[in-house]
Amino acid sequence: MFHNFNGGCNTTNEELFKALSDAVVSCKKDGVVAAVTKAKGQAPAVELIDNGLAAGMNEVGVLFERGKLFLPHVMMAADAMSAGVELLQDELASGEGSAKLGVIVNGTVEGDVHDIGKAIVSTMLQAAGFEVHDIGRDVPLQNFIDKCKEVNADMVGLSALMTTTLQGQKEVIELLKENGMRDGIKVMVGGAPATDAWAKKIGADCYAENASEAVVKAKELLL
């Protein structure tokens, strides 16, 4: 039903997704907004985000790792992607399965200023239908607890990109226990130095290697 909005001269979904992805890789917000405006209604919003905007953001991540793009580009691309997702929010809210799947607090632990991977995870979780509260980077550990209480969270996502800040993930779990909240809140950990073994060691519920996996694991734990 999504293919007949333009009469006989349809743009294929692959072309739509590529246009969205390319717009994100260009790091230009107005380009992304224009691409989303054009694509809106021609495919489900979740697909436009997943196969278009997020795919572009993943490509930006790869280019950044290869030294083809630099941090300012990545931040611009993330900002552009967020603007694109914002335009699709009304469709996400009114689409099938619009009931929120769960409430997730997501952030990068204290002492760690990495933001890119965590921001992609937040956007993908939001696109999948979760209510996401991204509390940023270099977040004091108590803030995770306070935010979980405030929004009645079902899950907390803890990102750490440095070996030295991994310990913060363990400490948040300890704080949840101290506050009598651990049984009611699932804990997902991620970040370059984190592993499945580390997640098990500190008593987290799961480890996610990337944004797509974070969505799958969150659904497994909360649905």
N, C-alpha and C positions, 0 to 999 in steps of 0.2 A: 504493500500500500504506500510505501515511501517513495516509489519510483515515478509516480505519475504527476508530480507537482508542476513539471515544466512542459506538459504536453508531450509531443513526439520527440523533441530534441533533448533527450536526457543526457546529463553528465553521469558517467558511471560512478559508482561508489568509490572505486579505486582512485579515480581522478580527483574526486572530492577530498578523499583522505590525503592524497599526495599534495594537493594545493594547501591544505591546512598544515601538514607537516612542514612543507617548504616555507610557509609563512612564519612558523615558529623558528625554524633554523635561520631565517633572515634576521631574527631578533628585533623585528619592527612591530610595535603594538598596533599601529594603524593597518598594517598589512594583515595581521591576524584577525583583527576586528572585521575587516572587509571580507576576508575569506570565510569567516564564520557566518557573517550576515548572508553571504551568497549561498552557503551550504545548508543553512538552517531549514529544516522541514524536508530536506531531500533524503535524509537517513536519520535513524534514531539518534538522539542527542548523546547517549552513552557511547555509541559507535563513533560518532564524530570526535568525541574526546579521546576515547581509547585508541582508535586506529589512526586518528589524525593528529590532534594536538599533543597527546602524550607520546606518540611515536616520534614526533618532531623533537620533543624535549629529550627523549632518550638519545636521539641522534646528536643533539647539542652536547649531551654528556659525553658521548664517544669522541666528538671533535675536540672537546675541552681536554679530555685525557690524552689525546694525541698532540696537543699543543697547537691545534688549528684555530681554536677559539680561546678567549681569555675570560677571566672571571666577570668583568663588566658585561661582556656579551651574554654570558650565562644568566646573569641577574636580569638583563633586559629581556631575554627569551622567556624566563620564568614569569616575569611581570606580564609579558604579552600573552603567554598561555593562560594566566589567571584571568586576564581580561576576556579572552575567548570563552573560557568556562563560565564566567559571569553571565555572558550573553545567552548561554544555554540553560541557565539555572531554572528559568520558568518552565521549560520543557521537561527538565529532570524532575521538577516538583510535581508536574501534572501527569507525567507518564505513568505507564503501568509499573507496579512495584514501587510506587512512590513512598510507601511507608518506610520511615527511616529504619535501617537495618540495625542500628545501634549507635551509641555515642562514644566517640573516640577522642581522647586528648593526645596530641602528638607534639613532640618537641625534641630539641637537641640538648643534651645534658650540660650542666654548668662546666665552664672551662673550655668548651668546644664551640667554635664559631662557624662550623660547617653547616650549610643551610640547603644546598641544592638538592641532594638526594631526598632529604626529609620533606622538602617542599613538593617534590614530585609525588612522593608517597601520599601526602595529605590531599593533593589534588585528585589523585587516582581513587583514593578511598571515598572522597566526596562524590566523585563521578559515579562510583559504584552504588551510591545510595546511603552511605553512612553520614551521620552528623559529625563533622570533624572540627575540633577546636585546636588550631595550630598555634602553640604558644611561643614559637620562635626558636632562637638558638641561644646558647650560653644561659640556659634557664636554671635558676637556683632550684635545688632539688625539692625543697618544700613547696615551691610553686606548682609542681606536678600534683602534689597531694591536694593543695587548696583548690586547684582547677577541677580536679576529679570530683571533689565534694560539691563544688559550685554547680557543675553541669550534670551531676549524677552519672558519671561516666561508666561505660561497660568495659572499656579497654583503655590502656595507656600505651602509646608507642614511644620508645626511648631510643634515640639515635646517638651514636658516638662514633666519630671518625678517627679518633686517635687512641692508641693503646693506653695513654695516660688518663683518658676520661672514661674508659670502659667501666671503671669502678663505680662511677656515678649511677650506672644502670642497676648495679647490685644494691646500692644504697637506697634508691627509690623503692625497690622491692621491700627492703627492710622497713622503710618508713610506712609503706602501705600496711605491713604487718603490725607495726606499733600502733597505728591508728585503727586497727580492726577492720581494714578495708580490703585486705588481700583476697579473701574468699569471693568477694563480689566483683572484682576487677581483673580482667585478663591482662597479661603483660606481654607485649611484643618488643623484641629488641632488634636493632639493625645497625649497619655501619661497617665500614671496611674491616676493622679488626675483630668484629663480632663473628661468632660461628654458632652452629647448632650445639656444639659441645659446651660452649660458654653459656648459652641460654639454659641448658640443662643444669649446669654447675651452679648458677645463681638462682635457679628456681623460676625462671621466666616460663611462660606458656608456649612461646614459639620464637623462632628466629626467621626473619625474612631477608633474603639476599637482595631483592629489588622491589620496585613498586608493584609490579604485576603479582609477584608472590605475596606481597603484603595484603593485597586484596583477597587473594585465595585463602590465605591463612586466617584473615579476619572473619571471612564468611564461615569457615570451618568452625571457628571458636565461638562465634556469636549467634549463628543461625541454628 
